[in-house]
């Protein structure tokens, strides 16, 4: 792919400043999810934005079903982008699956990251013995078959649940980017995410982490933030937002921006 990966994944660098902030979006969105957060940071940061290969804003031909079977391939993409931009230090903000990608990237290249800020992060979505991830296998299977049967109907139902709060703009925006994804890619990525389990590697993370979690998130029980804090290898703090939903950058951008500011390395 060469440098064309930067084009393929719509890499943008905006703002001015010495410090570099990477904003990485989660499943079902693209970099536009950060548009209400950006104004708070572009005055004093260079902000790197990009789209995950599965995003609807990326040409689906780039999605190689053989390559993207695990999250490691997404980690490769992130590290490639940072190297291509000659970034040697950054603060990384990852939402949802991108929080996971950031965790894995920091294990591989700890020197690259001053700090990880993890929004709506989960090391494993499935319940297990002595672990509450929030989902039973049977629920997940239902979720997948609904996606397969009628993607549009599934997305229309899922968007308001994920947003959680009564913010019609946020529901509209999330629905738009969810609909933009090709259904087969969306299903494939969902399976990858639900099959991933980071519990065994959290101790390898030595980069300081800020865990930002909303009080009520359909995808991530509040107890998961505590689990992360207790198992991450480096220093970590929890910032609980007293709001609902898995997408605070869409539903409560001002509040989230204030918390992100607090979480930034001094």
N, C-alpha and C positions, 0 to 999 in steps of 0.2 A: 504493500500500500504506500509506503514511503510517506513523504510530506502530505500526500493527499488525505491522510487520516485527519489532519487538522481541518481540511475543507469538508471532508465527509461528515465529521462530527460537529461542524459549525462552531469551531473554537473562536471565541472573541475575548479580547483583553480591553477593558474599559477603565477609565479613571486614571488618577495620577497619585503617586506617592511611592515611598520606598518599600513599604510593606505590601506583601502579596496575599490576597485572599482568594481562595478557590471556592466557588459555589457549585456544588454538584447535586443535581435534582434526583428525585426518586422515581419509582415505577408509576407509569401512567401520566407523567408530565414531561416537559422538556425545559430548556433553560428559561423560557418565558415565565415560569413559575416564580422566578426571583425578581421580576420587574419592579414590584413595589418595595423590595428590600434594597435594591441597588442605590437609590438616591442617598441613603444613609451612609454609604461607604465609599462612593467614588471620589469624594473630595480628598480623602487621605489614604486611599489604597488603590493599588492596581488590582482589579478584580478579573479573575479568569472564569469564563463561563464556557460550558460545552454541553452537547447533548449525548446521552448514552446511546449506544448503537441501536438500541431497541426503540428509541423514541420515534413518534410518528413524523417528526420533522427531519428524520434522516432517511435517505434513500434505502428502502428495504433490501436492495441488492447487497448492501454491505453486511447484512445480518447473516453470518455463516453459522448455520445450525450445528455444524460439527465443532466449530471453534468455541461458541458461547454456551457450552454445556455446563460450565461451572463459573463461579464469579471471578476466578483467576484471570480469565481472558479480559474481563472488564478492568481488572487491576492493571494488566499489561497496557491497556488503552490509556488509562489515567497517567501511568508513569511515562509512557511514550510522549504524551502531550506535554507534561512538565519538563521532560528532557528536551523536547523539540523547542520549547519556549525558553530554554536555558534557565529555568527556575531552580535555584538550589535550596530555597527555604520558603515555606509558605504556611499560612494557617488554612486549614481545610475544613469547610463546612459541608457535611454530607447529610442529605435527607433520606430516610428510609433505606432502600437498598444501597444507596451511595454512602450511607454511614458504614455499612458492612464493607463496601469496597475500600473506603478510607482506612478502616481498621486493618484490613489485609495488606494494603499498600504500606502502611506505617510499620508493619512487621518486617516487610521486605526491605524498606528503605527508611529507617527511623530518622536519619539525619535530614531528610527532606522536610519534615513536618515539625513546626514549632508547637503546634497544638491541633487536636482534632475536636471539632464541635459537631456533636452527633444529635440530629433531630429525629425523633420518632424511630430510634434505632432498636433492633432486636437481634440477639445472637441466634435465636431459633423461634419460629412461630408456632411450632407444634408442641403440645404438652408432652411431658415425659415424666418418668418417676421422679418425684421431688422437684419438678420444674414446671412452672406455669407459663407456657408461651401464649396461651389464649385460644388455641385451636385444637380440635380433635381431628384425627385423620379423616373420619367420615364427613366432617363439615367441609374440609378442604376438597374432598372428592366431589361433593355437591357443587361447590364453588366452581371447580373445573368443568363439570358437565354443563352447568348453566352458561359458562363462557362459550363452550363448544356449540351448544344448541342454538343460541341466539345472542351473539356478542353485543349487539346494540342494546337489546333489552337488559342484558346483564350489566352493561356499563351504566345505563340509565338508573338502575337500582343501586349500583355500587357507589356512584359519585356522591349522592347526598349522605350515605352512611359514612364514607371516608371523611368528608368535610365535617360532618358531625354537628356543626353549629348552623343556625339559620342565617346563612350568608349566601343569598341567591347568586351573587356575582362569582363567588368562589366555586359554587356547584357548577355554574355554567362553564367557567374556565377549566375546571378539572374534567368535566364531561367532554369538552372540546378536545383536549389533548389525549384523553383516553380513547375517544372515537377515532382519532388520527392514527392510532397504532393499528398495524395490520393484525387481525384477530389471531392468526396462527402464531405470530411472533409474541403477541401479548400472552397467550396461553403458555407458550414455551418458556418465556421469562418467568411467569408466575410459578411454574413448576420448579424452575431452577432456584428461585428465591425460597419457596416453601421447603425444598429439599436441603437447603444449606443449613449447616449447624456450626457455629463458631465457638461454641462453649469451650472446646478443648484448646483453643489458641488465644483466648483473651489474655491469659497471663503473659503472653509474649509481647503484648503492647506496652512499650515503655514511654511512649509519647504522652504528655498530659492530655486529658480528655475532659470536655464539658458535655454533660448529657442533658439535652433539653427535651422535656417530655410534657405533654399536655395532661391535665388531670383525667381526661376521659378520651381514650383513643380506641376506636373499634379494632384496630390491628395490633395494638401493643398495650397490654395491661400495665398499670403504673408500677407494679412490682418488678417489671423487667428493668426499669431504670436502676433500682436498688441492686438487682442481680448484676447488672453491668458494673456498677460502682464497686461491688464487692469482688469482682473477678478480673477486672482490667489490671494489668501489671503496673501501670504508672499511676501518677496522681490523678484522681478524677473528682469532679463535683457534679451535683445534680441541680438543675434549674427547673423547678416545676412551674408550668404556666397554668394559671387557674382558668383555663378555657377548655373547650371540647375540640376534638378532631385531630386527624392525622396530618393535616396540611396547614399548619399555622401561618406559613408564609403566604398562603392564599387567603385564609380566613381572618387572620389578625396580624397583618404585616408590621404595623407600628409597634405592637407589643413584642413581637418576635425580634424586631430590629434592636429594641432596647436591651433585650436579653443577650442577643449576639454581641452587642457592644460590651456588656458586662463580662462576657465570656472571652473576649479577645485577650491575647497575651499582653501584659503591660509592657 
